Amino acid sequence: MSLTRADVEKVSLLGRLLLSDAELDTMTTQLTRVVGYVEQLGEVNTDGIEPMAHAVEMHNVFRDDALAASLTRDAALANAPKRDSECYRVPAVLGE
């Protein structure tokens, strides 16, 4: 698969990137090479290989939940720009 300049222009538009003509040419060449490399990886025979989530096997990565002391309400609200006696105050997003 080869990317066209129009493909790169569309991606740059979606990414809200303003690229010059020279940058578009460079990116088209570079992204075509990346896509070619990914296609090359797709040619590797993976029959009998079990899919994995991590390159290195991981065990016991989660610690047990344990109760611990927390901040008091006043300490948690201390640096809030707007607050009342119980909560942070934020501008209404969906209306009053």
FENQUIFEN-V730686 format. One record per residue. SS is DSSP state (helix for helix, strand for strand, loop for the rest). OMEGA is omega in degrees with one decimal (* if undefined). NEAR is the number of other ideal C-beta (glycine too) atoms within 10 Angstrom. Layout:
[[SS & OMEGA & NEAR] [SS & OMEGA & NEAR]]
This chain:
[[loop & 178.9 & 8] [loop & 177.8 & 9] [loop & 175.8 & 19] [loop & 177.0 & 10] [helix & 178.2 & 13] [helix & 177.4 & 10] [helix & -179.4 & 15] [helix & 176.1 & 22] [helix & 179.8 & 15] [helix & 179.0 & 12] [helix & 179.2 & 14] [helix & 176.2 & 15] [helix & 178.4 & 11] [helix & 179.2 & 8] [loop & -179.2 & 8] [loop & 177.9 & 6] [loop & 175.9 & 13] [loop & -176.7 & 7] [loop & 175.3 & 17] [loop & 178.2 & 8] [helix & 179.5 & 8] [helix & 178.9 & 8] [helix & 177.3 & 13] [helix & 177.6 & 16] [helix & 179.7 & 13] [helix & -178.7 & 13] [helix & 178.3 & 18] [helix & 178.7 & 19] [helix & -176.7 & 12] [helix & -179.6 & 12] [helix & 175.4 & 15] [helix & 176.7 & 16] [helix & 179.7 & 11] [helix & 179.6 & 10] [helix & 177.2 & 14] [helix & 178.5 & 12] [helix & 178.5 & 10] [helix & 176.0 & 10] [helix & 178.2 & 10] [helix & 177.4 & 9] [helix & 178.9 & 8] [helix & 179.6 & 8] [loop & -178.6 & 6] [loop & 179.7 & 7] [loop & -179.8 & 6] [loop & 177.9 & 9] [loop & 178.5 & 4] [loop & 178.2 & 5] [loop & -179.0 & 8] [loop & 177.6 & 5] [loop & 179.4 & 5] [loop & -179.5 & 8] [loop & -178.6 & 6] [loop & 178.6 & 7] [loop & 179.4 & 6] [loop & -179.8 & 5] [loop & -177.1 & 7] [loop & 177.8 & 8] [loop & 174.3 & 4] [loop & -178.4 & 5] [loop & 179.6 & 6] [loop & 176.4 & 5] [loop & 177.3 & 6] [loop & 174.4 & 4] [loop & 178.5 & 6] [loop & 176.8 & 5] [loop & 178.8 & 5] [loop & 178.8 & 5] [loop & -179.0 & 5] [loop & 176.7 & 8] [loop & 171.2 & 9] [loop & 179.5 & 9] [helix & -179.4 & 12] [helix & 179.0 & 9] [helix & 179.5 & 9] [helix & -178.1 & 12] [helix & -171.5 & 17] [loop & -176.3 & 10] [loop & -179.9 & 7] [loop & 179.4 & 12] [loop & 177.2 & 7] [loop & -179.3 & 10] [strand & 168.5 & 16] [loop & -175.8 & 9] [loop & -175.9 & 7] [loop & -167.4 & 7] [loop & 166.6 & 11] [strand & 175.9 & 11] [loop & 179.7 & 10] [loop & 178.1 & 10] [loop & 177.7 & 5] [loop & 179.6 & 6] [loop & -176.7 & 5] [loop & -178.9 & 4] [loop & -176.9 & 4] [loop & * & 3]]
